[in-house]
Amino acid sequence: MAVSFRCATQVLNLQYVNLRGRNARSVIVLLRSTRHLNGFSGPNPGQIGPQGGKPDETPKVDEKSSSRWGPTMFKMFESAATTLASIVILGLAGYSYHKYYKYLVLKKMENAFKPGDPALELAALGKGLGNSIMAEDQETWIRHDEQTKIDAIINGTDHGHYHLLIGEKGTGKSSMLLHAMQKVDGEGCSMFEAHADLEIFRIRLGKALDYEFHEDYIGSLFSIKGPREGNTAILDIERGFNKMEKLALKRRQDVGRPLILIINSTHLLRDDEDGRDLLELIQQRAEQWAASNLVTVVLNSDDYWVYERLKKYATRMEVLPVLDLPKDQAISALRRFRRRYYISEEQSPSSVLEEVYRRVGGRLTFLNRVAKSADMLKTCDSICLVEKTWFLNNCWILGREMDDDVMDQQKFASSAMLLAKALVDQEKENSIKIDDLYFVPQIPLHTARQIMTRADFIKNYDRINLFTIDAQAMVRADSVPMQIAFRQICSEPGFEEHLQATLDRIAAIESLGRTREIVAKDLIANNRYKISGRPDRGDGIIVEMLPPKVAEG
């Protein structure tokens, strides 16, 4: 066998030398043929050394192939395990962060209702006081009769309802709410200002509740889609109310009192689709929270349209009208205020104080301005002049010479003048005296619309503070200085003729708009013609000359 192996090797070497330069495939074929000629099963090409000395031995191919697949399977298993572990760790981290974020949101919102409130801090800075509960001698120098009711609402003893404070601008609604909050140091209360833009309203609500609407949510790092994506402002407001409801449930178990949410200046919401949807959302929540004693919602509004909108679906709403101070309270407050800030000055005569009340009434903002001035009567005249100028700038009539381009604005102005004249006439007829509790004349809302012959203008008058509508649907001048302005304007010489000329001009312009002029040409004299047709129904106009007999007859 050894001799045969050497012979085969020599033949291989010789043939390899002769075939040098040919391709390797020819060498391999020649090698195989030589091995079979000698009856020897030598090593395969690429192997080192023979596989055995016996011809019947076969190579162990199955064991070597299995040894090749072993490392591959191990690497596949290792990669799968690594991927699975990464997914599990990422999922646990994302879930843990999500639960922690929810806990953090409720914790921050809970801190927003703890003692102290940004609205109180701003009010304290404006008055030069510290951020603490005001002592008895530091309380407001004018106290409304409604203050007791508001105190009960804010401290949580009056619950089961939501409330609408309605009254003219400057009657002290916001001041009473702030003073009631100061008595409890803002504990369980939150107050913010409304706005016409829903995005700004959302931001202010979030500031009051210390809620970010998931804007600081970083769940996207864990491939978790944030709830803020693709949302609108009103959906964010709904989500904020949901979080607030969870906090109110927890507070009810711990404290037993409802939360207080105050929305100031609700009349700033637009009377359009978005504004009405937001107001409806707030009312639905307020009704639900009032029924379960979770949250007491307080809405503060200057305009009547908010009450008119809420009235449709209100079952647990209480309306608290805030009016001007009566004569006795206003004069007493003026006297005390002058003693506090003008110590060296002698006590103001009662006649002067009564004259102040006659000129500006019991409006808190006017009394505050007058009492701080050195010459009170001069300040009263200045206030009356401002109100009169405001009315004339918005509603003065142009008379018979006005252009037809301003007809729409003149309809608005002439309707206001008609209503002002009706109030002045009622004042003369009823002989209202200054000693009356509220001496500004007023008429029902439906009557006011009948006088103006328009139903849509009255809300605009209320919005720009010319007239006001109270919770009993009574229309009157926005303030005593405004009523004085009505009286002065209507008493001017020639006012009624000027108003009538304006109304006639408006009627003439409207008549021209409803009239169509027909010009007939090439007619025969002394003949009669028949004109027929309905252009308003799509028919043409037919002009026919009557027969002579009919014409003669």
TIKETI-927709 format. One record per residue (C-alpha): x, y, z. Coordinates in pm, whole numbers, plus 50000, padded with zeros to 5 digits. Example, Ala and Ser with C-alpha at 12.3 -4.5 7.8 and 13.67 -1.06 7.14 Angstrom:
512304955050780513674989450714
//
This chain:
500005000050000502905023250077504475016049738501225023649561500875056549752504385067249652503745058249289500555078049287502335107449439505125106349180502585104748898500735134049054503885154949080504905147348724501465155548585501265186748801504515199448654503395192548301500055209448360501475240248526499695270448398496415252348339493445258348556493045241948893489985222748777492125200848541494495192748827491655181849054490165159348784493545143548717494085138049091490805120049124491445097848824494945087848955493565078849295490945056249147493465039348918495585028049215492595018149427493455043649695491065066449870493345095049965492585128750108490175152049933491525184149781491935210150050492465184450326495785179250506496985143250515495085111250446491945101550626493015066550700495045037050583492145013950512490125015750194486785009250364487055039550602484675068650520484955105050640482645117050923480775143650728477665146350958479715154651268481635182651094478475198850944476775198451283479855214751433479495242351166475805250051263476465251551636478075286151653475455300251413472555288451628474215302551939474645336551778470985336551665469805328152017472075354752167470715381551930467105371752000467675372552375469355406552354466495420852146463865406752383465665420352688465925454852524462215455152446461305444552800463555470652958462225497852723458635488052800459195488053175460975521553161458205536952946455435523253168457205535153483457675570053339454035571253228452775562053576455165586553738454065614553503450405609153594451285610253962453335641953910450445659053725448035653154014450665663654268451305696654089447575703154056447125696154426449755722454504447805747654294444905745954542447005749254854446995782155051448125811354842447045820854491448675841854217445535863254192445815871654563449475880354527448755904254239445905920354432448115924154741450845940654536448325964754388447175975254734450585975054898449665946855135451405914755222450235880955100448165873255407444615874055529443535910055568442765921655918439475937556002440825973055979442365965755638439155954155474437655972455181436046005255267432895996455071431125964055156428305950254943425345931555084426285902454859429645897955036428195873755293426825851255020430135851654832432075843755151429915812855203430545801654846434325805654867434795788755205432775758555088429765760955320427435770055033427745740654793425565720454560425235748554304427325768154059427015805754049426865833953797427765868853916426295894053676426465931753694427805962553525431495969653489432935984753806430335973054057432925953654262432325917454161435985907854128436915926854444434375907554648435705874554516439285884254601438355894954953436485862455010439545843154889441805863055121439745852355420440605815855351444075824555216443125809754881442965774055018441035751954775440485781054534441815789454190440985820053983441885830353629440755854853362438835843253056439845853052703438205852852362440965831452208440635794852310444385788952306444975817452551442065805052762443725770652767447055785252877445455805653156443495775453279446705755153280448465782153481445655783253736445655745253773449445741253734448775717653446450945716453133448495697252910451235670852848453445696352674456325684852898455615648252828458665629552691457085595552635458195597352273461635586552395460035553152479458035551952153454855562152342452625586252153451795616952360448115626052416448795662052308449425652951943446675664051708444515679751980442575712251979442335737752258438885726852370440045690452397442925701652617440485720652838438365689252869441475669352964442355695253229438875692453377439275654553391442455658053596440795683553820437905659653880440315632554000441855657254242438415668054365437475631754440440615627854650440005661054828436435651454909437705620655095440415639855280438855674155348435145670455274434835704155096434595711054724437205728954518436415764354401437115773654037436515810553954436405821653589436545859253581435425881353288433415853853122431805879752895435105882152705434305849152534433075854852181429395849352112430205826251822430395788751769433705783851952432705805752244429335788852282430935754352268433375763652543430615778452758428535747052708431495725552812431995746053129428295744353213428155706553169431065702253406429625727353652426275709053660427955675453717430325688353985427575707154167425435675754183428295655954340429695684454555433115680854394433785715454249431905748454280432275768853962431835806753987431395826453664431775864053666430245883353374429415919153280427155910852986423685896052965424375871752680426265848052912423205844653135420975840652831423185812452703423425794353038419725797853111418795771752847420305741953028420655754953384419245733453665421685740453951422745775653858422225804354099422355840053967423765866654197423185901754057425635928254179424235963254146425315998254239425386008154604422276024754742422436060954851422996055755224425856030855179427546051454909427496083955111428686066155426431526049955236432566083355084432646099755423434766072155580437156071955287437726109455301438486107155674441066079755612443026096155330442386133155402442936134955776443706171955783440616180455582437406189055757434466165655723432806169055384429336184455400426416161155340425196183355057428456177654867428296140154921424696139154803425616159154494428396134154423425896105854447423466124254222426126127753951427846093853959425436071854155426616042154359429056027554107432066015454303434686024554043433356060254017433136064854393436696052554432437956077554177435976106554318436866100054682440596100654609440476134054427440876167954589437926183554402435186157354404432606176854201435086184553927435956147753901432246139653876431876163553583434886147553416433346112953451430026124753304431826141153010433746108952934430546088552931428756113652708431666114552465431736076652449428046075352364428266102352097431336086751935429506053951893425906064651826425606100051696423146104751409424006123151087420656137750983419056142050640422336148050454423946114750535425316093050256423746059450179427066041550243426716047050620423146034850643423976003350841425906022751103423166048751122420576021751184422666011351484423026047451602419406058051549418146027351737420336036852033419006072452023415426060052018416086038252321417846066652507414946090052432412476063852562414406061352891414476099152929410746101552858410036074553116412146093453368410006124453311406726105553329407516086653647409186116553819411996094753957413676111354253417236109654371416176094454704414976062754532417096031554580417946028054211416776059154034417946049953683414826043153471414506009053313412215991553066411675954552983413875938852719411015930552482409745966252502413195979752423413345958052113409935970252007411036006552047414136001051834412275978551586415405957051598416135926751814419865922451751421315956251850420675954852222423415928952292425955950552111424925980452323425465959352632428875948152507430175983852456428685996052788426006019652658423036001152800422895972053039420545942553082420185927553429419205892253530415515902253527415795912353159415395949353236417175974853015418596007253150421526030653101424866014953185425466039753466424146071753621426616093353422425396076353105421776084253197422796120353255424376120052908421076107252762419236135052938421586162052811421526149752452417776146052433417246180552582419356198152318417366221752089416276205151766417236169851875413866154251797413756170251450417306158651383416446123251491413306122951278415246135550976417736107351020414946081651041413316096150727416596094750538417096058350639413556050250525414146067950194417356048950128415646016050207412756025849982415136032749697416625998649747413215982449719412046003549418412715995249050412516021548784411026012448442411736034648141409436030247838410586044347503408966049947161405446052647300402606068347104401016098647259397386097547378397396059647396397016036547690399306007147766399065976347983402135965248178402135929948318404595904348456406285894448784410045899848771410395887349128409145853349012411355851448709408805864648457409595892948224407755925848194405305928447905404145962247776401025960247556399165988547384395425985947437393075985647134391586019147029388096009747153389346001647495391406033147492388416054447396386266038147661
//
